[in-house]
Amino acid sequence: MDEEWVVLMSLLPSGWQELAWEMGAMRRARGQITSAEVLLQLLLLHVATGLSLQQATARARLQGLASVTDVALLKRLRSSEQWLCEMGRRMFTGTRFVRGEVSAPKGRRLRAVDATTIEEPGATGTDWRVHYSLSLPDLHCDFFELTDAGGAETYKRLAVEPGDIILADRGYCHREGVAHVLGCGGDVIVRLNSTSFPLLNVTDESPFAMLPRLRQLPGFQPGEWSVRFKAAGHTWNARLCALRKAKAAAELAKKKILQEANKKQKQLLPDTLEFAEYVFVLATLPCDMLDAANVLQLYRARWQIELCFKRMKSLFKLGHLPKRSDASARAWIQGKLLTVLLIERLIDEARLFSPWGFKLSPTEPVAGVY
């Protein structure tokens, strides 16, 4: 394990140990937590492996790492939120998920919202749903809410500030939720659910026929249409931005739809498979701020981050969420994000593995060796 830990430390951003002191995670070397290295090992025992606080401290004692109580470890977790967040941000800026397009128009804040279910193991046996929002591209958790497993995914949970642009998948495509964001002065870019989010024509507010418009898309060029929708007693303006999928991507999407329908014994609507040939996004930003191509690029960035979310969701199902305070829960989320990024970095390193099993660091020449 000592050798594996050395390899893992080599994947962390430079200066991460000094950062622990700067961000307040290490105020003084007290008790058996004598360094940032020991502290991070303790936190990852709890956050990354799915052990409860009691299990993590017991494992640490058996391994000779440190002898601390579960209460002490929880306090350390709370004080490490900013440290874990900053390490994650620095690692994220160097990953394949960032390609320069993860940026909001000037003066706007970009946020990605999502939710996931936690299935706690052991005696607790409780299912929870974590709703969270991450600011981009720094991956700072700026919103957190814990509900039971039945808590719905909706924009209405968010505290929206004027100028926010909130990216989300189909689970958040509800008219009342989108109206909530618009009413607070924000905007959305959300994957449209064609069956549950009826659109209206701008001219006479008659139903907007989406599929005939999509069929008119020229090749693989993006298109957009001005639309309206009704919610919360008002009529709101929006834009439908769409792009035709490549044939291979469309066939893969259709295959998944058919498999899901067969699994659930559901009858597909006649147009469902044809809709799978396109990507269509609802955007409420004006076209002079972002044209259709940039809206889709921004959603593409959200989709790349969704890959990171998917990895994180699989890890979320293997852990005990600290439920005593928002501070500990936010720190737990930041620790999960750091774990995801470490996994991604390990996968990237493994693609170009070496016979000796680790990455060489630049060193001074050894005396007497030529």
BAZARO-521329 format. One line per 10 residues: number of its first residue (from 1); their letters; for each residue z, y, x of N, C-alpha, C, CB. Coordinates in steps of 0.02 Angstrom, whole numbers, m for minus. Each point is the difference from the previous one (the first is absolute). Glycine has a CB too. Layout:
N
NUM	a	Z Y X Z Y X Z Y X Z Y X ~ ... $
# end
This chain:
370
1	mdeewvvlms	0 m60 41 0 60 m41 0 63 43 60 m62 m90 ~ m29 59 149 0 58 44 m71 18 20 114 m31 41 ~ m155 m21 m25 m69 12 19 m40 29 m58 8 m93 83 ~ 3 66 m143 m36 24 m59 19 73 m15 m4 m117 m45 ~ 66 134 55 22 68 m13 m33 49 49 109 m43 m45 ~ m117 23 107 m34 43 49 m72 13 m22 73 m46 93 ~ m107 m5 m117 m68 8 m24 m1 47 m60 m30 m115 41 ~ 77 106 m87 3 42 m59 13 73 18 42 m98 m66 ~ 2 111 114 15 68 21 m62 34 29 118 m33 22 ~ m162 m6 10 m60 29 30 m48 26 m52 13 m77 95 $
11	llpsgwqela	m5 57 m159 m44 23 m54 26 63 m33 m33 m118 m18 ~ 95 136 31 30 60 m30 m26 63 34 102 m66 m30 ~ m101 123 m5 m25 62 30 41 21 60 m42 35 m112 ~ 11 m2 158 36 22 60 56 48 m18 m105 m15 68 ~ 160 9 m33 57 44 m12 41 m18 m61 m65 87 55 ~ 57 m148 m81 34 m17 m63 76 m3 9 m101 m63 m35 ~ 125 46 95 73 m4 10 31 70 3 m16 m109 62 ~ m18 155 m26 24 69 2 m2 31 m69 m40 10 118 ~ m10 m31 m158 m7 27 m68 60 m17 m43 m124 m11 11 ~ 156 m46 1 59 m19 m39 56 51 7 m31 m120 15 $
21	wemgamrrar	38 149 45 51 51 11 m21 66 m32 34 m57 107 ~ m99 73 m100 m25 63 m27 5 2 m76 m77 10 97 ~ 65 m67 m131 m2 m2 m73 67 m17 m31 m119 m34 9 ~ 171 26 32 67 m11 m27 19 m72 m13 m12 109 m49 ~ m31 m157 64 18 m70 m10 53 m22 50 m115 m23 m44 ~ 112 52 104 50 m13 52 33 65 17 m66 m98 46 ~ 126 109 m73 37 61 17 45 m12 61 m2 35 m121 ~ 26 m95 127 38 m21 59 m1 m76 2 75 104 m4 ~ m70 m130 64 1 m73 9 70 m24 m15 m92 4 88 ~ 103 m23 m151 66 m18 m22 3 m75 m16 17 116 m46 $
31	gqitsaevll	42 m146 63 8 m71 m15 m49 m42 40 41 29 m114 ~ m70 m78 80 m46 m45 33 m73 22 m6 80 m91 m21 ~ m93 143 m17 m68 27 m4 m7 52 55 m9 m21 m126 ~ m9 m3 185 1 42 60 m66 33 15 87 m73 43 ~ m140 54 m79 m67 28 15 m44 m3 m61 11 m36 119 ~ m65 75 m117 m48 m1 m54 m33 m68 m7 m21 122 18 ~ 16 m158 38 m30 m67 m2 42 m48 m42 m50 21 113 ~ 115 m20 m102 45 m43 m39 m1 20 m74 74 m16 101 ~ m74 81 m114 m1 24 m69 m63 m23 m36 68 99 34 ~ m126 m94 m2 m62 m20 m32 0 m75 m13 m60 95 55 $
41	qllllhvatg	85 m135 m9 3 m72 m11 44 m16 m60 m17 m19 123 ~ 73 53 m130 44 m11 m57 m35 19 m66 100 22 74 ~ m133 35 m74 m34 23 m61 m56 m48 m20 28 118 29 ~ m66 m143 20 m55 m45 m16 25 m68 m23 m71 60 84 ~ 130 m81 m61 29 m62 m26 9 4 m75 58 m19 109 ~ m38 77 m133 10 10 m71 m65 15 m37 115 41 25 ~ m153 7 1 m59 26 m37 m60 m47 6 41 116 20 ~ m55 m139 40 m63 m37 11 5 m74 m19 m25 80 91 ~ 85 m109 m85 5 m72 m11 22 m19 m70 25 m11 120 ~ m2 61 m160 21 m15 m68 73 m21 m5 m116 m31 m23 $
51	lslqqatara	153 34 78 71 m18 m3 40 55 m34 m12 m67 105 ~ 64 48 m140 46 50 m28 39 32 57 10 m65 m109 ~ 27 118 94 40 33 52 50 m48 30 m14 109 m60 ~ 47 m149 19 48 m48 25 m33 m54 42 71 22 m100 ~ m129 m46 78 m35 m51 38 m25 28 67 m35 m55 m108 ~ 12 117 107 m26 31 62 56 9 51 m88 58 m67 ~ 146 m35 45 55 10 47 26 m67 27 31 107 m60 ~ m31 m158 17 21 m67 23 m48 m26 52 53 m23 m112 ~ m118 31 100 m50 m22 49 7 38 66 m78 m28 m95 ~ 92 93 90 8 41 61 59 m24 42 m50 97 m60 $
61	rlqglasvtd	104 m117 27 58 m26 37 m16 m66 33 77 57 m81 ~ m111 m102 45 m18 m65 28 m46 7 60 13 m51 m114 ~ m58 100 111 m48 9 54 30 40 58 m91 m5 m83 ~ 152 30 74 31 39 53 m29 70 6 22 m104 59 ~ m56 127 m112 m30 66 2 52 54 m9 m106 m48 m45 ~ 147 43 m7 52 49 m13 46 m29 m54 m76 97 32 ~ 137 m72 m33 48 m20 m51 16 61 m43 48 m91 74 ~ m81 96 m131 10 57 m45 9 m26 m71 m70 76 75 ~ 98 m35 m117 8 m19 m70 m61 19 m40 124 14 10 ~ m130 m43 m70 m57 16 m42 4 73 m23 m7 m119 m38 $
71	vallkrlrss	67 146 29 7 70 m20 m24 46 56 97 m30 m74 ~ m79 13 136 m22 40 58 m76 m1 6 109 m24 58 ~ m139 m35 m69 m72 m5 5 m34 41 m54 12 m114 50 ~ 16 115 m111 m29 40 m54 3 74 18 35 m87 m84 ~ 20 110 112 6 70 20 m51 17 54 122 m1 m28 ~ m132 m46 75 m51 11 52 m70 3 m29 74 m58 82 ~ m86 17 m132 m65 1 m33 m13 67 m32 8 m123 m21 ~ 41 150 m15 m8 64 m32 m14 56 50 77 m39 m90 ~ m42 38 146 m10 53 49 m64 m8 40 123 10 8 ~ m157 m67 m16 m61 m14 39 m64 16 m39 63 m88 61 $
81	eqwlcemgrr	m57 115 m122 m59 11 m41 m53 42 36 72 m8 m101 ~ m53 65 128 m48 45 32 m29 m32 63 61 98 m46 ~ m21 m135 82 m24 m34 61 m52 m53 m17 111 20 54 ~ m97 m62 m103 m48 m51 m21 m63 32 m26 94 m77 m27 ~ m87 132 m11 m58 35 m27 m44 28 55 66 28 m102 ~ m36 3 152 m39 30 54 m34 m53 43 78 96 1 ~ m45 m152 12 m33 m54 36 m59 m27 m39 109 m30 54 ~ m100 21 m120 m55 m23 m41 m58 49 0 81 m61 m71 ~ m66 126 66 m53 51 0 m40 m3 64 70 73 m74 ~ m36 m78 131 m35 m1 64 m42 m64 8 92 69 50 $
91	mftgtrfvrg	m66 m124 m75 m39 m62 3 m60 3 m47 103 m63 30 ~ m93 93 m88 m54 3 m50 m59 41 25 85 m13 m90 ~ m71 67 126 m54 43 24 m45 m36 51 74 99 m19 ~ m50 m154 47 m41 m38 47 m30 m63 m29 70 46 88 ~ m67 m56 m154 m26 m62 m29 m70 10 m27 116 m34 m29 ~ m145 m22 8 m68 2 m28 m1 32 m69 m27 m101 66 ~ 87 112 m97 2 29 m67 m17 74 1 85 m85 m32 ~ m80 118 90 m13 71 5 m67 10 35 125 27 1 ~ m171 5 m33 m66 14 29 m19 73 m11 m33 m119 m20 ~ 83 163 14 m14 71 m5 m10 25 m70 m49 m10 109 $
101	evsapkgrrl	33 m36 m158 m13 24 m68 63 4 m42 m113 m50 9 ~ 171 30 19 62 3 m38 28 70 6 23 m123 20 ~ m54 170 m53 23 69 3 m16 34 m66 m16 5 125 ~ 61 38 m146 m8 36 m63 m35 66 12 103 m55 m47 ~ m134 85 m4 m27 68 8 56 47 21 m88 m23 m87 ~ 69 77 119 49 47 27 47 25 m55 m83 35 87 ~ 147 m37 m71 51 23 m47 22 m51 m51 m47 111 17 ~ 20 m172 m14 19 m53 m47 36 m55 36 m99 27 m73 ~ 143 m62 36 37 m57 27 m27 m64 m29 103 70 14 ~ m117 m118 31 m29 m64 m21 55 m53 m3 m111 31 52 $
111	ravdattiee	114 m67 m110 51 m51 m10 m32 m63 m28 89 90 m19 ~ m64 m147 39 m21 m64 m28 59 m31 m36 m87 m17 91 ~ 78 m2 m153 55 m28 m40 m14 m73 m14 22 113 m53 ~ 31 m153 51 m8 m71 m14 67 m28 m24 m92 m11 88 ~ 92 m51 m107 61 m34 m22 m6 m74 17 19 84 m94 ~ 37 m116 104 0 m71 15 64 m32 m24 m74 20 99 ~ 71 m85 m112 58 m37 m24 35 m34 58 m56 m18 m111 ~ 122 21 110 41 m34 50 32 m60 m34 22 107 65 ~ m31 m165 m36 32 m61 m26 53 m21 50 m106 m36 m61 ~ 168 55 47 53 m12 48 19 m74 1 42 117 m18 $
121	pgatgtdwrv	m36 m146 78 19 m71 5 75 m8 m6 m99 m21 72 ~ 121 m42 m74 71 m15 2 35 12 m65 m3 29 118 ~ 68 m14 m113 43 4 m59 m16 59 m44 88 m56 65 ~ m117 109 m36 m14 59 m42 m52 m16 m52 28 74 96 ~ m84 m103 m74 m51 m23 m47 m27 54 m47 54 m109 7 ~ m54 171 15 m20 55 m44 m69 24 18 120 34 m14 ~ m160 m19 m37 m66 29 12 6 76 m12 m60 m107 m35 ~ 33 145 83 0 72 m5 m71 25 11 119 7 42 ~ m132 54 m64 m63 32 16 13 65 36 m55 m53 m101 ~ 24 60 160 6 60 40 m61 44 m12 69 m61 88 $
131	hyslslpdlh	m57 122 m110 m53 50 m9 7 50 57 m3 m14 m127 ~ m51 27 163 6 43 58 m64 39 11 82 m80 52 ~ m75 136 m17 m57 42 18 4 14 74 m5 52 m116 ~ m52 m57 150 m4 14 71 m46 60 12 21 m122 27 ~ 2 171 10 m44 55 18 m46 m24 56 87 87 m33 ~ m149 m62 33 m50 m21 48 m22 59 42 m39 m91 m79 ~ 23 79 143 m3 m66 32 63 m22 36 m119 20 13 ~ 175 16 m23 60 m15 40 42 m57 m27 0 118 32 ~ m17 m144 m92 35 m58 m29 74 14 m12 m82 m75 57 ~ 100 136 m71 69 16 m17 12 m16 m73 4 91 88 $
141	cdffeltdag	50 m128 m102 17 m17 m69 32 61 m33 17 m123 30 ~ m54 156 m75 25 62 m30 25 m11 m72 m79 64 72 ~ 75 m126 m97 27 m15 m66 18 m73 m3 m70 91 m53 ~ 126 m105 18 22 m68 m7 38 m8 m66 7 m13 126 ~ m22 m40 m162 38 m16 m60 3 m76 m8 m35 110 m55 ~ 93 m134 36 10 m71 m10 12 m14 m74 47 m12 117 ~ m86 m34 m146 8 m19 m69 4 m76 m4 m62 104 m40 ~ 73 m130 m20 m6 m72 m9 m74 m19 3 106 m5 m70 ~ m120 m59 67 m69 m23 10 m47 24 m55 45 m99 57 ~ m17 122 m114 m42 24 m54 m17 74 4 50 m87 m68 $
151	gaetykrlav	m25 121 119 m14 72 7 m74 13 11 115 16 46 ~ m146 23 m89 m73 9 2 m21 45 59 m3 m15 m124 ~ m58 2 149 m30 44 50 m30 60 m36 m24 m98 78 ~ 48 158 m63 m25 59 m33 12 62 43 22 m53 m112 ~ m69 99 109 7 64 34 60 39 m26 m124 3 19 ~ 146 m17 m80 53 39 m31 67 m8 36 m60 m11 m109 ~ 66 m38 151 62 m8 39 4 51 56 0 m122 m28 ~ m57 147 51 m2 42 59 22 71 m13 m92 m71 42 ~ 126 100 7 11 72 1 m59 31 35 128 m12 1 ~ m173 43 m40 m63 26 26 8 75 14 m66 m88 m63 $
161	epgdiiladr	42 109 121 1 71 18 m71 27 m4 100 m17 75 ~ m109 82 m91 m66 30 m2 m38 m11 65 42 86 m81 ~ m104 m108 76 m41 m12 59 m1 m73 22 25 114 33 ~ 18 m156 m61 0 m71 18 m65 m34 m22 125 m2 m9 ~ m152 m40 51 m56 m44 m18 26 m72 7 m90 84 39 ~ 93 m120 m95 32 m65 0 m51 m55 m11 106 51 m44 ~ m111 m96 92 m47 m56 m1 35 m62 m28 m63 47 98 ~ 27 m84 m140 31 m59 m30 m54 m49 m21 99 67 m39 ~ m78 m129 25 m45 m51 m24 0 m2 m76 19 m67 105 ~ m51 16 m134 m9 m3 m72 66 m3 m39 m107 m58 21 $
171	gychregvah	160 32 11 64 m6 m35 27 67 m23 22 m100 68 ~ m44 154 m37 24 67 m18 m51 38 m43 67 2 106 ~ m119 m35 m127 m52 33 m38 18 1 m74 m87 m35 84 ~ 133 79 m102 21 11 m69 m6 74 m16 79 m100 3 ~ m104 116 m61 m13 70 m17 63 43 2 m95 m37 m70 ~ 151 12 43 61 40 m1 25 14 70 29 m50 m111 ~ m35 1 155 22 9 69 m43 50 38 43 m116 m1 ~ m109 111 m7 m44 48 32 13 71 m27 m87 m91 16 ~ 97 96 m81 16 65 m30 65 29 28 m60 m35 m104 ~ 108 m9 119 63 23 30 m13 33 67 61 m93 m58 $
181	vlgcggdviv	m103 63 100 m15 29 66 m36 67 m8 m8 m116 49 ~ m41 118 m94 m37 62 m11 45 55 m27 m104 m67 m21 ~ 149 49 m23 46 49 m29 48 29 51 m9 m60 m106 ~ 21 23 161 45 25 54 m39 37 54 77 m96 m23 ~ m142 103 14 m40 37 49 m30 m43 55 72 95 m24 ~ m69 m161 16 m29 m44 49 m67 m28 m22 114 m29 37 ~ m143 m15 3 m63 m33 m16 5 m74 17 m64 107 22 ~ 18 m146 m49 0 m72 13 m69 m22 22 90 m17 m84 ~ m91 m36 124 m59 m41 13 22 m71 m13 m51 81 87 ~ 27 m110 m142 26 m64 m22 m59 m46 m20 108 55 m39 $
191	rlnstsfpll	m103 m118 57 m50 m49 m19 1 m6 m77 12 m64 111 ~ m69 75 m142 m3 4 m73 1 m70 m31 m64 107 9 ~ 104 m113 m61 0 m60 m41 m45 13 m61 118 m34 38 ~ m176 5 m38 m51 17 m50 20 m18 m71 m85 m17 88 ~ 130 m31 m96 17 m23 m68 58 39 m31 m41 m112 32 ~ 87 137 10 60 32 m28 3 75 9 57 m105 23 ~ m110 135 6 0 72 11 m65 28 m27 72 m12 104 ~ m76 24 m170 m62 25 m29 m17 70 23 22 m72 m99 ~ m85 82 117 m24 65 23 m43 32 m54 4 m38 119 ~ m9 104 m118 m38 38 m49 m53 42 36 100 3 m78 $
201	nvtdespfam	m155 9 42 m50 47 25 28 71 0 m93 m75 m42 ~ 70 116 89 24 68 4 m28 43 m56 8 m12 123 ~ m70 m1 m144 m33 43 m49 29 m4 m70 m102 m13 67 ~ 107 m48 m93 22 m8 m70 61 m45 m8 m118 18 m34 ~ 147 m40 90 59 m43 0 m11 m65 m37 69 102 6 ~ m131 m125 m6 m15 m67 m26 14 m50 56 m89 45 m80 ~ 96 m110 63 15 m50 52 m52 1 56 55 m70 m87 ~ m31 67 148 m43 1 59 m25 m71 14 63 99 48 ~ m128 m109 m50 m30 m66 13 m7 m9 75 m63 1 m111 ~ 109 m38 142 3 m4 73 m52 m46 30 121 23 m9 $
211	lprlrqlpgf	m130 m82 m20 m44 m49 31 m72 24 5 75 m88 m44 ~ m104 120 m8 m68 26 8 m6 50 57 m17 m17 m122 ~ 69 57 133 m2 48 57 3 m37 66 56 87 m71 ~ m14 m138 76 6 m37 62 m66 m33 19 121 m19 m24 ~ m157 m4 m26 m64 m33 13 m51 47 31 22 m77 m94 ~ m12 142 85 m46 50 26 14 20 73 m12 42 m116 ~ 66 m69 145 16 18 69 m57 m20 47 123 m14 m25 ~ m145 61 67 m56 m15 46 22 m37 62 m57 102 m42 ~ 40 m166 46 17 m39 58 75 0 14 m111 26 47 ~ 128 m7 14 71 2 19 24 71 9 m13 m111 55 $
221	qpgewsvrfk	m16 157 m93 21 70 2 54 11 m53 m114 36 42 ~ 167 1 m26 52 13 m50 m26 47 m55 88 m17 88 ~ m59 10 m147 m16 44 m55 63 24 m34 m109 m59 m17 ~ 105 112 m22 58 25 m35 m20 32 m66 59 18 109 ~ m13 m19 m157 m10 29 m66 63 36 m22 m84 m91 m29 ~ 76 147 m3 57 35 m28 20 m34 m65 m36 109 53 ~ 101 m120 m61 25 m34 m60 64 35 m23 m50 m111 38 ~ 74 88 m95 64 23 m26 39 m59 m27 m49 112 m29 ~ 114 m102 21 42 m50 m33 57 36 m36 m30 m88 88 ~ 56 55 m139 54 29 m39 65 m35 15 m81 30 m90 $
231	aaghtwnarl	134 10 99 67 m27 12 51 56 m9 m46 m86 81 ~ 105 68 m102 56 47 m8 m18 60 m42 42 m37 110 ~ m86 26 m160 m17 53 m46 m50 50 27 110 m14 m47 ~ m142 m1 104 m48 46 30 m63 m38 20 93 74 43 ~ m146 m37 m30 m61 m28 28 m6 22 72 m57 0 m114 ~ 47 m47 159 0 13 72 m69 m12 29 123 m31 7 ~ m141 71 43 m64 m9 35 10 m45 61 m38 113 m39 ~ m13 m152 54 2 m45 58 m72 m14 22 110 m52 m38 ~ m116 11 90 m66 m21 24 2 m75 12 m21 113 54 ~ m35 m145 m72 m9 m71 15 m44 m5 61 14 m34 m123 $
241	calrkakaaa	12 7 178 m38 m9 62 m12 m75 9 50 106 52 ~ m112 m125 m38 m16 m71 2 m50 m16 55 23 m7 m123 ~ m24 m56 142 m45 m25 52 m16 m73 m14 47 82 85 ~ m109 m101 m73 m21 m69 m9 24 m43 59 m101 38 m67 ~ 130 m96 53 22 m45 52 m60 m36 32 110 m15 m59 ~ m100 m6 122 m49 m44 31 0 m67 m38 17 55 113 ~ m73 m91 m110 m8 m61 m39 55 m50 15 m123 19 m3 ~ 139 m28 68 51 m49 19 68 19 m28 m64 m26 104 ~ 81 91 m101 64 23 m26 3 m8 m76 8 82 95 ~ m64 m69 m129 m1 m7 m72 8 m73 m21 m74 101 m8 $
251	elakkkilqe	41 m146 43 5 m71 m17 71 m26 12 m120 m15 30 ~ 152 40 23 69 m20 14 47 24 m56 m24 3 124 ~ 13 59 m146 42 28 m54 m10 m40 m65 m7 114 53 ~ m55 m132 m69 m13 m39 m60 33 m69 4 m108 62 m15 ~ 106 m92 74 30 m66 9 75 3 m14 m88 m29 85 ~ 121 81 m60 72 8 m11 16 10 m73 11 48 114 ~ m53 m9 m149 11 13 m71 m6 m65 m40 m44 117 13 ~ m7 m157 3 m10 m63 m36 57 m49 14 m124 18 7 ~ 146 m20 55 56 m45 17 63 20 m37 m50 m20 112 ~ 64 85 m116 59 24 m34 m4 m14 m75 14 89 88 $
261	ankkqkqllp	m75 m79 m117 m9 m13 m71 10 m74 m16 m79 97 m6 ~ 52 m140 49 8 m72 m11 74 m21 6 m116 m18 44 ~ 150 48 4 70 m17 10 43 19 m60 m16 17 123 ~ 2 41 m152 39 24 m57 m30 m17 m67 39 92 72 ~ m95 m129 m71 m34 m19 m61 m17 62 m43 60 m111 3 ~ m88 161 30 m18 62 m34 m75 4 m11 100 57 51 ~ m119 m26 m106 m71 11 m15 m20 68 28 6 m72 m105 ~ m56 73 149 m22 63 30 m41 41 m49 1 m55 112 ~ 7 121 m108 m43 45 m38 m70 m2 29 98 75 m28 ~ m149 m62 m13 m70 m6 23 m16 42 62 m31 m23 m117 $
271	dtlefaeyvf	61 83 123 m18 46 54 43 m8 62 m40 79 m86 ~ 91 m122 84 49 m3 54 m33 m18 67 86 m32 m83 ~ m128 m18 83 m32 m21 62 m48 53 27 11 m118 m37 ~ m44 155 m7 m45 52 24 40 58 29 m85 m32 m87 ~ 142 49 58 43 52 29 21 m18 71 40 30 m116 ~ m34 m94 131 21 m22 66 m50 17 55 63 m91 m55 ~ m123 113 35 m50 18 49 9 71 27 m78 m77 m57 ~ 129 113 32 9 70 19 73 14 18 m95 32 m76 ~ 105 19 115 67 29 10 m1 68 m34 19 m61 111 ~ 29 72 m157 3 64 m35 71 27 0 m98 m33 m72 $
281	vlatlpcdml	103 97 87 64 32 12 4 63 m43 6 m45 118 ~ 51 57 m148 13 61 m38 32 51 47 12 m65 m110 ~ m41 124 114 26 53 42 8 63 m42 m53 m50 104 ~ 107 85 m94 11 62 m37 m8 62 43 78 m62 m74 ~ m95 53 138 m12 58 43 m68 31 m16 72 m51 90 ~ m80 117 m83 m65 31 m12 m50 m21 53 57 97 m54 ~ m121 m98 35 m52 m24 46 m10 45 60 m55 m52 m97 ~ 73 117 91 m7 44 58 54 m12 52 m52 85 m74 ~ 103 m124 56 51 m19 49 m16 m66 33 85 63 m68 ~ m107 m112 28 m21 m65 26 m58 m25 m40 117 m25 38 $
291	daanvlqlyr	m173 12 m5 m57 m29 m36 11 m75 m10 m78 88 48 ~ 32 m120 m83 9 m70 m17 7 m45 62 m66 21 m103 ~ 26 m7 155 4 m41 60 69 5 33 m123 16 17 ~ 151 45 m15 66 8 31 55 m28 m43 m42 102 56 ~ 34 m99 m123 49 m32 m44 2 m75 14 m19 89 m88 ~ m39 m120 93 m4 m71 13 26 m18 70 m97 m8 m79 ~ 83 53 128 27 m12 67 76 3 m1 m104 50 50 ~ 132 m3 m88 72 5 m4 29 m62 m34 m9 125 m5 ~ m25 m149 m48 23 m62 m31 m8 m59 47 m30 46 m113 ~ m22 m44 154 m9 m53 50 59 m2 48 m125 13 m8 $
301	arwqielcfk	149 47 27 59 2 43 60 m32 m36 m43 105 55 ~ 49 m91 m119 54 m30 m40 m8 m76 m2 8 104 m70 ~ m71 m127 66 m13 m72 m2 18 m32 67 m91 18 m84 ~ 78 16 140 19 m27 65 76 m7 5 m102 52 52 ~ 137 m1 m79 73 m3 1 24 m54 m47 6 122 28 ~ m44 m138 m80 18 m54 m45 6 m66 37 m57 60 m94 ~ 16 m69 147 5 m60 41 70 m3 32 m125 2 22 ~ 147 56 1 67 5 28 52 m14 m53 m40 83 85 ~ 30 m55 m146 46 m12 m56 5 m74 m16 m27 113 m46 ~ m30 m148 46 0 m70 m18 43 m40 49 m115 12 m49 $
311	rmkslfklgh	110 4 113 42 m34 49 73 17 m13 m93 4 85 ~ 106 59 m100 69 22 m13 28 m35 m62 m25 110 54 ~ m17 m118 m106 23 m32 m61 21 m73 13 m75 75 m66 ~ 38 m109 109 19 m69 15 67 m2 36 m121 m32 6 ~ 135 83 34 65 3 33 55 22 m47 m59 26 107 ~ 43 18 m155 49 22 m48 32 m59 m37 m63 108 m12 ~ 24 m160 2 25 m57 m40 49 m43 40 m107 1 m63 ~ 118 16 125 44 m40 43 58 41 25 m97 m70 33 ~ 131 106 m76 54 42 25 51 19 m51 m79 41 81 ~ 136 m18 m57 54 26 m42 m2 76 4 72 m103 18 $
321	lpkrsdasar	m89 135 m72 m4 73 m1 70 29 m6 m114 m5 m52 ~ 133 51 98 64 34 m8 m2 46 m61 20 m5 125 ~ 22 m8 m174 m6 36 m64 55 52 m10 m53 m102 m47 ~ 95 112 98 57 44 m9 m19 74 1 71 m87 52 ~ m124 105 m19 m19 70 4 m75 7 13 115 30 41 ~ m142 27 m60 m71 13 15 m12 3 74 m10 62 m107 ~ 58 m35 146 m10 7 72 m11 m68 33 71 103 m2 ~ m30 m153 m15 m7 m66 30 m64 m33 m23 124 m10 6 ~ m143 21 m69 m62 m31 m25 m61 31 33 56 m22 m110 ~ m56 88 120 m56 32 34 m6 m24 72 13 101 m73 $
331	awiqgklltv	44 m107 107 m1 m25 68 m26 m71 3 96 75 28 ~ m78 m115 m79 m24 m69 m4 m76 m1 m7 110 m36 m52 ~ m137 80 10 m73 4 m9 m33 20 66 15 31 m121 ~ 13 19 156 m29 20 64 2 m57 51 34 119 m23 ~ 20 m158 22 3 m58 43 m53 m52 m17 121 21 14 ~ m134 m30 m79 m53 m46 m20 m68 24 24 68 m32 m101 ~ m80 97 95 m64 28 23 m8 m11 76 4 86 m92 ~ 49 m74 129 m3 m12 73 m15 m73 14 81 94 19 ~ m51 m140 m57 m14 m71 9 m73 m16 m13 118 m25 m34 ~ m145 54 m20 m71 m11 m15 m44 22 58 24 15 m123 $
341	llierlidea	m9 44 149 m41 27 54 7 m41 64 13 114 m49 ~ 46 m141 62 9 m45 57 m42 m64 m9 116 46 18 ~ m116 m72 m79 m41 m60 m14 m74 15 11 86 m39 m84 ~ m108 96 59 m71 19 9 m16 8 74 0 56 m112 ~ 45 m26 150 m12 9 72 m1 m68 35 56 112 m4 ~ m13 m158 m16 0 m67 29 m66 m36 m14 125 m5 m12 ~ m150 13 m50 m64 m32 m19 m56 29 43 41 m18 m118 ~ m41 84 126 m52 32 41 3 m25 73 4 101 m76 ~ 57 m105 103 8 m23 69 m22 m73 7 95 81 15 ~ m82 m121 m68 m17 m72 4 m75 m12 3 105 m24 m62 $
351	rlfspwgfkl	m144 72 37 m73 m9 2 m26 m2 72 m9 60 m110 ~ 44 m28 155 m19 0 71 59 m26 41 m81 98 m17 ~ 100 m161 2 59 m28 32 m14 m14 74 37 m50 m110 ~ 16 41 148 m5 m14 71 33 m67 15 m1 123 28 ~ m17 m156 27 31 m65 16 75 4 9 m106 m33 53 ~ 132 92 m31 72 5 13 40 21 m62 m27 29 118 ~ m6 m10 m173 33 9 m64 31 68 m13 21 m116 7 ~ m37 166 34 26 67 m13 m46 52 32 118 m44 m6 ~ m108 107 m12 m42 54 24 29 27 65 m34 30 m117 ~ m9 m23 168 21 26 64 5 76 m4 m53 m97 60 $
361	sptepvagvy	106 124 m32 7 73 5 m19 22 69 92 0 m87 ~ m119 61 94 m17 26 67 62 1 44 m94 69 m48 ~ 88 m96 109 56 m2 46 m22 24 69 53 m95 m65 ~ m4 110 107 m14 18 68 m22 m63 38 83 97 m5 ~ m127 m90 55 m20 m58 40 60 m32 35 m112 53 18 ~ 113 m119 m15 54 m36 32 m12 2 76 16 m74 m101 ~ 36 92 138 m6 5 72 m21 m67 31 87 90 0 ~ m134 m86 46 m21 m61 35 m52 m39 m37 111 m5 49 ~ m132 27 m109 m52 m35 m38 m63 41 2 86 m56 m75 ~ m141 27 99 m63 37 6 m55 m37 m37 35 46 111 $
# end
